[in-house]
Amino acid sequence: MAMKTLSTFSAIACLLASTSQADVLVRFIEGAPKDRFVISADTNACAGVAKTVTIDLVTSSGGLIFDVTGQGSGVEVFQPFELTSGADKVTKASKLRDGDQVLTLELSQVSKDMPVSFTTDLDDTQAGRQITVSGSEITGAMVNVTQNGKMYVGTFESDARARVATQACAS
């Protein structure tokens, strides 16, 4: 009986000491006149860990670009980069120029309950209607997350979402 109790206790202890993946989730939401990105975590494990999140559109199926000014590579409507939530978690943002395909944000934390989001305009360079970006046009774009000196990579799927599995941490 003591052995069975010890085995049960060991199994429970292993479960309690398990680690959690603190995946970073990035969602693209097509909108008019502004498109939106939302960066969050799938759990609040490791929420206080600083991360650098880079959205890289170079490999997107639609050849997407950021259209942030009235001059440059974008077409018709443009929207500058604007943080709409979680600005207090953004310690640095790369300067975004019209036609750029890469944006990097340094974040003090990423959590499930308090996402970081921003608006801007994306245009595609490979379809007939460049001002409207469908979820499938962002397919293949990359999200790189650097955490504790290690880089993790995710890819946008046709549902306009990218999941980046980062290092495990104690829950």
C-alpha positions in Angstrom: 0.0 0.0 0.0 2.9 2.4 0.8 4.4 1.7 -2.6 1.1 2.6 -4.4 0.8 5.8 -2.3 4.4 6.7 -3.2 3.8 6.1 -6.9 0.7 8.3 -6.9 2.6 11.0 -5.0 5.5 10.8 -7.5 3.1 11.1 -10.4 1.4 14.1 -8.9 4.8 15.8 -8.1 5.9 15.3 -11.7 2.7 16.9 -13.0 3.1 19.9 -10.6 6.7 20.4 -11.5 6.1 20.2 -15.2 7.1 22.9 -17.6 4.8 24.9 -19.8 5.4 26.0 -23.3 4.8 29.8 -23.5 4.0 30.0 -27.1 3.8 33.4 -28.7 0.7 33.9 -30.9 0.6 36.5 -33.6 -2.7 37.2 -35.4 -3.3 39.4 -38.5 -6.7 40.9 -38.9 -7.5 42.6 -42.3 -9.5 45.8 -41.8 -10.4 48.9 -43.6 -8.8 51.4 -43.4 -6.4 49.8 -40.8 -5.1 46.3 -40.6 -4.3 45.0 -37.1 -1.7 42.6 -35.6 -2.2 41.1 -32.1 0.7 39.6 -30.2 -0.2 37.4 -27.2 0.8 34.2 -25.4 -1.2 31.1 -25.2 -0.7 31.0 -21.4 0.6 33.4 -18.8 3.5 31.1 -18.0 6.7 33.1 -18.5 4.7 36.3 -19.0 7.4 38.4 -17.4 10.2 37.2 -19.8 11.4 39.8 -22.2 11.1 38.9 -25.9 11.9 40.4 -29.2 9.2 39.7 -31.8 10.0 40.2 -35.5 7.3 40.1 -38.2 8.9 39.3 -41.5 6.7 39.5 -44.6 9.4 38.7 -47.1 8.2 35.1 -47.6 4.5 35.9 -47.6 2.6 34.4 -50.5 1.2 37.9 -51.4 4.6 39.7 -51.4 3.2 41.9 -48.6 4.6 45.3 -47.6 3.9 47.8 -44.9 2.2 50.9 -46.4 2.7 53.6 -43.8 3.0 56.8 -45.9 1.4 58.4 -49.0 4.7 58.2 -50.8 6.6 55.0 -51.7 5.7 51.5 -52.6 2.2 51.3 -51.1 -1.0 52.0 -53.1 -3.9 54.3 -52.3 -4.8 54.2 -48.6 -1.9 54.1 -46.1 -1.8 53.9 -42.3 1.1 54.7 -40.0 2.2 52.2 -37.4 0.2 52.8 -34.2 0.3 50.9 -31.0 -3.3 50.3 -29.8 -2.9 48.2 -26.7 0.0 47.1 -24.5 2.2 50.1 -25.4 3.6 49.9 -21.9 5.1 46.5 -22.7 6.9 47.8 -25.9 10.4 49.0 -25.0 11.5 49.6 -28.6 10.0 49.4 -32.1 12.0 49.5 -35.3 11.4 52.5 -37.5 8.9 51.4 -40.2 9.2 53.0 -43.6 6.9 52.7 -46.5 7.5 49.5 -48.4 9.4 47.8 -45.6 8.7 44.1 -45.0 10.2 43.6 -41.5 9.1 45.1 -38.2 10.7 44.3 -34.9 9.3 45.0 -31.4 11.2 44.6 -28.2 8.7 43.6 -25.5 9.1 43.6 -21.7 6.6 40.8 -21.6 4.0 38.9 -23.5 0.9 37.6 -21.8 -2.4 35.9 -22.6 -4.6 38.4 -20.8 -3.0 41.7 -22.0 -1.9 41.4 -25.6 0.2 43.9 -27.5 -1.6 45.1 -30.7 -0.9 47.6 -33.4 -2.5 48.9 -36.5 -1.0 49.8 -39.9 -1.7 49.1 -43.5 -0.5 46.1 -45.5 -0.5 46.0 -49.3 0.1 43.0 -51.5 2.5 43.3 -54.4 1.4 40.1 -56.3 -2.4 40.3 -56.8 -4.8 42.5 -58.7 -6.4 44.2 -55.6 -3.3 45.4 -53.7 -5.1 47.3 -51.0 -7.0 44.3 -49.6 -5.0 41.5 -48.0 -6.7 38.2 -47.3 -5.5 35.8 -44.7 -4.0 33.5 -47.3 -1.8 36.3 -48.6 0.1 36.4 -45.3 0.7 32.7 -45.5 4.4 31.9 -45.3 5.3 35.2 -43.6 7.6 34.5 -40.6 7.5 35.5 -37.0 10.8 35.3 -35.1 10.9 35.4 -31.3 14.1 35.9 -29.4 14.0 35.0 -25.7 16.9 34.6 -23.4 19.3 34.8 -26.4 17.6 32.0 -28.4 15.6 32.5 -31.5 12.4 30.6 -32.2 10.5 30.7 -35.6 6.9 30.4 -36.6 5.0 30.8 -39.9 1.7 32.4 -40.7 -0.8 29.8 -41.8 -3.8 30.4 -44.1 -5.9 31.5 -41.1 -3.6 34.5 -40.7 -2.2 33.2 -37.4 1.4 32.3 -36.5 2.3 30.2 -33.4 5.9 30.3 -32.2 6.8 27.7 -29.6 9.4 29.2 -27.2 11.5 27.6 -24.5 9.7 25.8 -21.7 9.5 27.4 -18.3 8.4 26.2 -14.9 4.7 26.6 -14.4 
